Structures are given as C-alpha cells and as structure tokens.
Amino acid sequence: MATRGVLDERTARTKFRLRTLPPAPELAPFVEYHWIVSWDLDEPYEQRVVPHPNVHLVFAPEGAMVHGVMRGLFTRRLVGREQVLGVRFHPGGFRPWLGRRVADITDRTLSVTDLFGVAGTEKPIGDAPDDAAMVAEAEAVLLPRLPAVDPVIEQVRGLVGSIVDDLALTRVDQLARASGLTVRSVQRLFSEYVGVGPKWVIRRHRLHEAALRADEGGPVDWAGLAADLGFADQAHFTREFTATVGTSPARYLAGGNPVGADGAGR
C-alpha cells in the first residue's frame, strides 16, 4: 500500500497525485517500485509522512538525492506545480549499491553525484513526457551500475515481511525464534542491510497500522487497538504515537495539527 505512512491520507488525496510503477526485471531484486508524486497547488501544503525502513533514490527539481531510512517524521512542503520521482528500494536492497552498512546513511541525505558520480539527472527526468519515460530515465542511472544479486537481501526481506504480516510479532526474540537466528544475528543483519534495528521496524509498523486505522474514519477503540498492536497499555501506545506523529491519537483522529514530533521536517 503506497499511501501507508502518509498522514491524513484523505486530505492528501486532494493535494497531490501518487502513481507507482514496477521496476525493470533486472532491478526487481533490489527495487520494490518507483513512485511519482505530482501536484498543482495555489496555496502551500505541508504533507507529513511516517517513513518506512526503505532507502529512496529521489529525483526532484532541486536535485537527485539518496535518502537513508529516516527515523523521524518526514515533512515536505508542496507549492506550485511540480513532480518528484522516487525509487523505493526493498528493505536491504540498497546494501549492494552502497557497498557498506546501510546504518551509515540512516537519517542522512546524500547526492547521487557523490554516490554514483552522476550529475544533472533531475532535468531530463523533469522533462520526460510521461511516467514511463520518467522511470526509464531513472533506471538509466541505475542499470549501468547494477551490482551482483546478494542472497542476503531475500533473507532480510523475509524478516521484514514477517513483521508486516504478523501483528502478533511484537518482540525481536519472537522474530529471531521464527527465523532460526539468534537475536544478535538479527540485529546485525538489520544494521548492515536495513539501516535500523528490528525493534525500530516492529514499532514503526505498529504505528503505521494505528495511523491507517485512524484514517479509515469513524470511532477508534484506542485501548483495544493498543492491545492488538502489542503495547503494554493505552498510555504506552499514546506516548509512542505522540512522539512519532507529533500529536496524540485522539487529536490526530480529530484532524489536529502536530504539536512537535522528533525529527519533524526531515
């Protein structure tokens, strides 16, 4: 679900258009999908996103950048008429391109020129006549630099997939037992390939689920939801939701503005 993590998703749909396209077969072991966001706004709008454990290569009017996993809230100011293309790598999928621990670029943004030695990539992508042509321009940057397939990526994808598929999986030791690995081995894999620890991924997925249910509309049983998501109690859930999203669950449901989240604006 491409909009998972997009806060106030119902309003967001009125502010910008989001499309996703699959990667070329050669890129599929590394890339989950391409995404394109376009907007045409007379008044500025700030979109907040609770990021996923994915690295993104983003082509925007201001330049082409690689965004490591962002642990705080990401905010983008949309104004005028523009579009942005992103390449969303699988969890772990950017490790062969980077050539070192993905944790080294967590919460960091690096230029494509610095990483790949490619300059001026934003203009041809912005000038592409349609989405398919834009994706082709982005893939023209990646395909000549295609690394060897790393079988560990599939293992890491499976671990992250287990977290996403099973809300009852709320602790790292559960994930380790299910995968036949030690807790330490799981932690090392996530640091090396994902960029954040498995505990962070578990917590982040639970908060994505909470925001998604709130965005569905209607009343929410917060105490029941906290229990479903494995929190100790409703107070624990409320503290974690507020620290990440910047507003309490009840205020978020009511359409309240953020009160200041860790990492806001990154």
N, C-alpha and C positions, 0 to 999 in steps of 0.2 A: 504494500500500500504506500504509494509515493508521498501521500499527504500526511502520513503518520509522523507526529512530531511537530507539524505546523499548527501553531496555537491559534485559537479562534478560527477554526477552519471554515466555518460558514461565512464569515466576513471575508476571509482570504479569497474565497472563490469569486467574490465580486470585484477584487482588486487586481488580480493577475491571472494569467492562463498558464497552466502547467501541462507539459506533454512529456512522455517518456518513450524512448526508442531503444531497441535491443542493440547490443554491440555486435561487431563483426565476429564470426566464429573464432578467429584467431585470438581475439581479445576476451572471449567469454570465460576462460579460466580465471581471469583477473578482474574483469569489469562486470558489475551487476546490471547497470543500464546507464544510458545517457538521459539527462533531463534538461528541458528547455523551459525557462520561465520568461514570459513577456508581459509588459504592462504599458498602459497608456492612461496616465492619471493627470488631472489638472491640479489636484491637491496632494501633497506628500502623504505617504502612508508608511508606517513602520511595521514590518512583519517580523514576528518573533518565532524562532524555531528552537525546539529542544533537540540537539543533534544526536545522531546515531553513531555507533562505533565504526564509521567508514571514513576513509580518506577520499577527498574530492579534488579533481582537477577542474578548475573553473575558468572559463573564457568569458571575460566581461569587458565592457568598454574601457575600463581603467587598466586592463592588463590581464595576462594569463597567469594564474597562481595555483599552487597546490596547497590545499588546506588539510593539515593533520586533524585528527579527531579533536573536536572542541568539547571540553568538559563543561563549560558554562553555557549560558543561554546565548544563542546567536541572533543578532538583530540586523536587518537590512532595511535601509530607507529607500523606498521606491518613489520616484517622482519623474514626471515627463514620460517620454516614450522610449523604451529600451528593451533589450532582451539579453539574457545570460544563458550560456550553455554550460552544463556540468557533466563530468564523467564520474560516476559513483563506483568506486572500487569495492569488491567484496571485502568483508572483514578479513584482513590478512592478505588481500590481493595486491596491495601496493608494495609489500616487502621486497619482491624481486626487482622492482623498478628502483627502489630506494637504495638497496644494497647494504642496509644496516637496520638496526632496531627501529621499528615504527614509533616506539615510545620517544625516540629522539626528536620527532616533529609534532608530538602532541601539543595542542594549544598554539601551534605555530603556523604561519603562512609564508610559503617560500615561492619565489618567482620561478616560472618554467624556464626562463633563461638561465638562472643559476643551476637548476637541477639537470636540465636536458640540453642546455646550450642552444635553445631555440628562441628567437626574438621575433616580434611583430606578428604574433599569432592571433591577436584579438581582432585586427582589422579584416582579414579575409573571412573569418567566421561571422563577424557582424554584417558583412556584405553578402553573405550567401543568400541565394534566392528563396530557399525553403529549408525546412527542418532537416531533410535527408542530406542536403548539400552541406548544411552546417555540421552535421555529425561526421560527414566524410572529411571535412577539413580538420576536425578534432582528431579523428582516427589517423589522418596523415601525419600527425605529430607523434602518435604512439606506435604505429605499426613498424616503422623502420627501427625502432628501439625495443622491439618485442623481446623480453627475456625468456629463458627456458622455463617451462612449467615446473612449479615447485609443488610436489605432492603434499607438503605440509599445509598448503592453503586449503585443500579439501578437508583436511582434518580440523583445521581451525573453523572453517565454515560450518562443519557439523556441530562443533561445540557451541558456537553462537546460535545456530539453528535450534539446538536443544533448549536453549534459554528462551528463545522466542516462541517455541511451540508448546512449552510446558510451564504454565503459570505456577504450578506447584513446586517448580525448581527454584528455590529461593536462597540456597547457600552454595558456596563454592565446593564444599566437601561432597554435596549431593552430585554436582556436576562431575567431580573427579571420579566418584564411585561409578557413575553411569558410563563413563568413558574408559574405565580401566586404568586411569592415570593417577598419580599422586597429586595432592593439592599443589605442591611446589612445581610439578611439571606443568600443570595447567596454568599457573601464574606466570611461569617463564614463557610459555607459548604465547599468551596474550600480550605480554610486554614486548616480545620480539615481533609478533606479527600484527596484532590489532592496535597496539599503542596505548591501551588502558587495561586495567586488571579485570578479571572475570567478575569480581564483586561489583565493580562500577557498571559493567554491562547488564548484570542482573537488576541492579537498582534502576538503571536508566530505562530498561524495557518495562518495568513495572510503572514508572511514571508516564511513559508513552501510553500505556494501557489506560491509566487513570484519566489522562487528558482526553483520550479518544472517547471514553465513555461519557465524560462531561460534555464533549462537543456533540454528542448524539442528541442532546436536548432532553428535557424532562427532568424530574427529580432524581437525585442520586442518593443512595443509601451509603454515605461515606464510611460508616463503621463497617458495614458489610463488605464494601469494596476494599477497605484496608485489610480485612481478614482474608479476602480472596487473593490479595496480592502478597500475602505473607508478611505484612508488617506486624510488629508486636501489638500495636493498638492504634486507634484512630489518631491519637496525639502524635505518635511517631510518624505516621503517614502524613499528617498535616505539616509537621516541621520539614520533612524532606521535600514535599511538594512545593511548599512556600520558598524554601532555599533555592530550588532549581528554577521554578517558573516565575517567581517574584511576586506572587500573590497567593492567598490561601485558596484551597479548593472551592470553598463556598463563594468567595468573591470572584474567582475565575468563572465559575458556572454562571454567575450573575452578570458577567461581562465587565468586571472591574479591571482597572489598569494595574500594571505591576507596581510593586512597592519597592523594588530594588533587588535584583537577583544577582547571585555570584556570577561574574563573567558576562554580565549584560553588555550588549553592544559589540561583542567579538564575533 
